Amino acid sequence: MERIAWDQLWSDATAFDAAVTATARIDRYCSSSLWALPAHAAFHAENAPFVFRSDAGWAAFSAGRAPTIGRYLAPLESIWGLACPLVGDAPERLAYDFFRTTYAHRADWDALWIGGLHRDSAMFHALASLFQTTCSVRWGPETRRFAASLEGGWDGWMGRRSAHFRANLRRAMRAAEREGVHFERVESGHGDDPEALYARVVAIEERSWKGIEEAGFSSGAMKVFYDHAFARLVPAGALRLVVARRDGEDVGFVFGGVFDGVYRGLQMSFDERYRHLSLGNVLQARMIMALAAEGIGTYDLGSEIEYKARWAEAGITTVTLVVLRR
């Protein structure tokens, strides 16, 4: 495999993302440059990149050190365990190329953390078969997501929700309308300023309960993540943003990114003064309406949290393969 310089991956991720799109049974959005590169910059910047490419695909890892396991190689995004670091349309060949590459660099690592794998995929089985010949192979954590099918558009999605959920959501939408709240779908593209859009949502976030308690994404590592995420989403035309407004003022937002026909929800907040309007639910509904009108087929709500079950169905589940040198 050919080693890829870090700045090369950042400056032109088109080929990498094409390999992500060609990979079966992975979380494509979170394996793409839209997610993995910002996550590395925000949470793993101290880890040196370990990125290689062959005719079969890409291996996108970084090298770190932990007290319990020593030197390790892990995906560019390993804080949530969503990204698959091995992408390409020839999984068995890619697994073999990666096995050979890590063997050649075996003096540099004690453990491999290979996340984002489907337990029944060709990639998982090929990796397990290869590495168990020279290393100890173990199961790592399992990560579940919720995803909503938008088949049949807004009416189809609503029809798959419970009667109680539908009644409550319609009631909240009517209440917001009575109070003069309207919703702006912000289109983004090559001519837009990512920093200006980001400043707009951060201003709302700071008036939310999360911002007031300094528990939101407008500070610390999460701000670094979203700084970089916006910088990639907007020029790519992948950002989807709905803003709630009342009396000429922004009072709420929901945004996410689109990759390979799937919308991945990222953040939602609203001004604490409007909590009585259930703006979070209304914003989610307005985003679903906009996505359905656009023809997006799936709304990925992200990691499994119980409240999301009302909005979605079961989504992809991935596992981690842990490889330890003997």
PAMIZA-236007 format. One record per residue (C-alpha): residue in three letters; x, y, z. Coordinates in steps of 0.05 Angstrom, whole numbers. Layout:
{Ala,{X,Y,Z}};
...
//
This chain:
{Met,{0,0,0}};
{Glu,{22,71,-14}};
{Arg,{27,119,45}};
{Ile,{-16,182,37}};
{Ala,{8,248,66}};
{Trp,{-39,280,116}};
{Asp,{-45,345,78}};
{Gln,{-60,307,15}};
{Leu,{-120,272,47}};
{Trp,{-146,339,74}};
{Ser,{-138,378,10}};
{Asp,{-169,327,-37}};
{Ala,{-215,276,-4}};
{Thr,{-256,263,-66}};
{Ala,{-224,196,-81}};
{Phe,{-228,174,-9}};
{Asp,{-303,191,-6}};
{Ala,{-314,153,-71}};
{Ala,{-284,92,-38}};
{Val,{-330,102,22}};
{Thr,{-391,104,-25}};
{Ala,{-368,39,-57}};
{Thr,{-362,3,11}};
{Ala,{-418,-43,31}};
{Arg,{-449,-48,101}};
{Ile,{-416,10,135}};
{Asp,{-438,77,163}};
{Arg,{-419,116,101}};
{Tyr,{-430,186,128}};
{Cys,{-388,176,190}};
{Ser,{-334,140,151}};
{Ser,{-329,197,101}};
{Ser,{-284,258,103}};
{Leu,{-343,300,125}};
{Trp,{-342,265,193}};
{Ala,{-275,229,202}};
{Leu,{-229,287,187}};
{Pro,{-263,338,233}};
{Ala,{-266,285,288}};
{His,{-192,271,283}};
{Ala,{-176,346,286}};
{Ala,{-220,356,347}};
{Phe,{-209,293,389}};
{His,{-147,257,364}};
{Ala,{-102,313,337}};
{Glu,{-43,287,378}};
{Asn,{-45,220,341}};
{Ala,{-2,216,280}};
{Pro,{-38,196,215}};
{Phe,{-28,126,189}};
{Val,{-63,129,121}};
{Phe,{-50,83,63}};
{Arg,{-80,68,-5}};
{Ser,{-79,10,-53}};
{Asp,{-118,-10,-115}};
{Ala,{-168,-44,-68}};
{Gly,{-183,17,-25}};
{Trp,{-160,59,34}};
{Ala,{-137,48,105}};
{Ala,{-149,111,146}};
{Phe,{-120,105,216}};
{Ser,{-80,145,266}};
{Ala,{-27,123,316}};
{Gly,{-33,135,390}};
{Arg,{-11,108,458}};
{Ala,{-52,85,517}};
{Pro,{-27,62,586}};
{Thr,{-63,-5,584}};
{Ile,{-47,-28,513}};
{Gly,{14,13,492}};
{Arg,{19,37,420}};
{Tyr,{-44,29,379}};
{Leu,{-73,44,310}};
{Ala,{-146,67,311}};
{Pro,{-194,99,261}};
{Leu,{-189,173,249}};
{Glu,{-254,178,289}};
{Ser,{-254,130,347}};
{Ile,{-287,171,402}};
{Trp,{-357,147,381}};
{Gly,{-335,85,343}};
{Leu,{-378,101,282}};
{Ala,{-326,106,226}};
{Cys,{-300,46,187}};
{Pro,{-226,59,172}};
{Leu,{-222,9,115}};
{Val,{-261,30,53}};
{Gly,{-263,4,-18}};
{Asp,{-302,-41,-64}};
{Ala,{-256,-102,-57}};
{Pro,{-260,-120,18}};
{Glu,{-220,-184,18}};
{Arg,{-163,-154,-22}};
{Leu,{-164,-92,21}};
{Ala,{-161,-133,84}};
{Tyr,{-101,-171,57}};
{Asp,{-66,-106,36}};
{Phe,{-78,-77,105}};
{Phe,{-53,-141,139}};
{Arg,{11,-138,99}};
{Thr,{20,-64,112}};
{Thr,{11,-71,187}};
{Tyr,{58,-131,187}};
{Ala,{111,-89,153}};
{His,{101,-36,207}};
{Arg,{94,-86,265}};
{Ala,{149,-52,304}};
{Asp,{105,11,310}};
{Trp,{42,-17,343}};
{Asp,{19,-64,398}};
{Ala,{-56,-62,384}};
{Leu,{-104,-48,327}};
{Trp,{-174,-19,339}};
{Ile,{-215,-31,277}};
{Gly,{-285,-1,286}};
{Gly,{-346,9,244}};
{Leu,{-349,-63,217}};
{His,{-412,-102,203}};
{Arg,{-406,-169,238}};
{Asp,{-430,-207,176}};
{Ser,{-389,-169,125}};
{Ala,{-335,-197,80}};
{Met,{-287,-145,109}};
{Phe,{-298,-168,181}};
{His,{-289,-241,165}};
{Ala,{-227,-229,122}};
{Leu,{-194,-187,176}};
{Ala,{-209,-236,231}};
{Ser,{-182,-295,190}};
{Leu,{-118,-259,171}};
{Phe,{-99,-229,238}};
{Gln,{-114,-291,280}};
{Thr,{-56,-325,245}};
{Thr,{-5,-279,279}};
{Cys,{-43,-241,334}};
{Ser,{-97,-247,387}};
{Val,{-164,-224,359}};
{Arg,{-221,-201,405}};
{Trp,{-290,-170,400}};
{Gly,{-294,-97,419}};
{Pro,{-355,-53,432}};
{Glu,{-418,-56,390}};
{Thr,{-449,10,366}};
{Arg,{-522,17,346}};
{Arg,{-556,75,309}};
{Phe,{-628,95,296}};
{Ala,{-648,113,225}};
{Ala,{-715,136,198}};
{Ser,{-739,113,130}};
{Leu,{-768,171,89}};
{Glu,{-800,125,39}};
{Gly,{-867,153,19}};
{Gly,{-846,223,38}};
{Trp,{-874,261,98}};
{Asp,{-940,223,97}};
{Gly,{-904,156,93}};
{Trp,{-858,174,152}};
{Met,{-917,200,194}};
{Gly,{-957,137,178}};
{Arg,{-903,95,210}};
{Arg,{-906,133,276}};
{Ser,{-955,118,332}};
{Ala,{-1022,154,336}};
{His,{-1001,186,401}};
{Phe,{-936,212,371}};
{Arg,{-972,239,309}};
{Ala,{-1024,276,351}};
{Asn,{-972,308,396}};
{Leu,{-928,329,338}};
{Arg,{-985,361,300}};
{Arg,{-1008,397,363}};
{Ala,{-937,425,373}};
{Met,{-933,447,300}};
{Arg,{-999,484,305}};
{Ala,{-978,518,370}};
{Ala,{-913,543,339}};
{Glu,{-952,571,280}};
{Arg,{-1001,607,326}};
{Glu,{-942,641,362}};
{Gly,{-915,668,296}};
{Val,{-857,621,288}};
{His,{-837,607,216}};
{Phe,{-783,562,188}};
{Glu,{-729,580,138}};
{Arg,{-693,526,99}};
{Val,{-623,553,88}};
{Glu,{-593,530,23}};
{Ser,{-517,524,23}};
{Gly,{-468,517,-33}};
{His,{-401,537,-61}};
{Gly,{-412,612,-53}};
{Asp,{-433,611,20}};
{Asp,{-389,630,79}};
{Pro,{-384,571,128}};
{Glu,{-362,616,184}};
{Ala,{-423,661,176}};
{Leu,{-471,602,177}};
{Tyr,{-435,572,237}};
{Ala,{-438,638,275}};
{Arg,{-513,640,263}};
{Val,{-527,573,294}};
{Val,{-477,584,351}};
{Ala,{-514,648,370}};
{Ile,{-577,607,379}};
{Glu,{-539,551,415}};
{Glu,{-513,600,466}};
{Arg,{-585,619,485}};
{Ser,{-606,546,493}};
{Trp,{-603,508,559}};
{Lys,{-540,473,533}};
{Gly,{-506,539,518}};
{Ile,{-528,571,584}};
{Glu,{-499,512,622}};
{Glu,{-437,510,577}};
{Ala,{-455,439,557}};
{Gly,{-464,451,482}};
{Phe,{-420,449,421}};
{Ser,{-399,523,420}};
{Ser,{-336,511,462}};
{Gly,{-280,462,472}};
{Ala,{-267,402,427}};
{Met,{-339,401,400}};
{Lys,{-329,471,373}};
{Val,{-266,448,337}};
{Phe,{-305,390,308}};
{Tyr,{-361,434,282}};
{Asp,{-313,488,257}};
{His,{-282,436,213}};
{Ala,{-348,401,196}};
{Phe,{-379,466,170}};
{Ala,{-317,482,131}};
{Arg,{-326,416,93}};
{Leu,{-402,412,90}};
{Val,{-417,481,60}};
{Pro,{-370,480,0}};
{Ala,{-393,410,-16}};
{Gly,{-466,432,-16}};
{Ala,{-478,378,36}};
{Leu,{-504,421,93}};
{Arg,{-579,419,108}};
{Leu,{-602,473,157}};
{Val,{-671,494,180}};
{Val,{-677,557,223}};
{Ala,{-738,576,265}};
{Arg,{-751,651,267}};
{Arg,{-799,695,306}};
{Asp,{-807,770,301}};
{Gly,{-746,775,256}};
{Glu,{-701,736,304}};
{Asp,{-669,667,299}};
{Val,{-697,624,355}};
{Gly,{-680,553,337}};
{Phe,{-643,509,287}};
{Val,{-631,438,264}};
{Phe,{-576,417,217}};
{Gly,{-539,358,189}};
{Gly,{-503,333,128}};
{Val,{-521,293,66}};
{Phe,{-476,239,38}};
{Asp,{-494,185,-12}};
{Gly,{-569,199,-6}};
{Val,{-570,195,70}};
{Tyr,{-581,254,117}};
{Arg,{-541,250,181}};
{Gly,{-570,292,237}};
{Leu,{-516,332,274}};
{Gln,{-544,385,321}};
{Met,{-609,418,343}};
{Ser,{-621,474,393}};
{Phe,{-671,529,409}};
{Asp,{-675,592,450}};
{Glu,{-694,572,521}};
{Arg,{-749,625,521}};
{Tyr,{-789,581,473}};
{Arg,{-784,515,508}};
{His,{-860,515,518}};
{Leu,{-868,508,443}};
{Ser,{-832,441,438}};
{Leu,{-789,473,384}};
{Gly,{-741,414,383}};
{Asn,{-795,367,359}};
{Val,{-823,418,310}};
{Leu,{-754,432,280}};
{Gln,{-743,357,271}};
{Ala,{-809,352,235}};
{Arg,{-794,411,190}};
{Met,{-727,380,171}};
{Ile,{-760,314,155}};
{Met,{-811,351,111}};
{Ala,{-754,386,74}};
{Leu,{-713,322,65}};
{Ala,{-774,284,40}};
{Ala,{-789,339,-10}};
{Glu,{-717,335,-34}};
{Gly,{-721,259,-44}};
{Ile,{-672,239,11}};
{Gly,{-687,167,30}};
{Thr,{-660,160,101}};
{Tyr,{-652,204,162}};
{Asp,{-596,176,205}};
{Leu,{-607,200,277}};
{Gly,{-541,173,302}};
{Ser,{-521,132,362}};
{Glu,{-576,94,399}};
{Ile,{-612,137,451}};
{Glu,{-681,116,472}};
{Tyr,{-720,179,453}};
{Lys,{-698,169,380}};
{Ala,{-738,104,376}};
{Arg,{-802,145,369}};
{Trp,{-774,180,307}};
{Ala,{-740,122,272}};
{Glu,{-731,49,262}};
{Ala,{-670,6,278}};
{Gly,{-610,27,237}};
{Ile,{-542,-2,223}};
{Thr,{-504,-38,279}};
{Thr,{-428,-43,275}};
{Val,{-375,-77,318}};
{Thr,{-302,-67,333}};
{Leu,{-247,-116,321}};
{Val,{-189,-112,370}};
{Val,{-123,-141,348}};
{Leu,{-67,-151,398}};
{Arg,{4,-170,380}};
{Arg,{27,-234,414}};
//
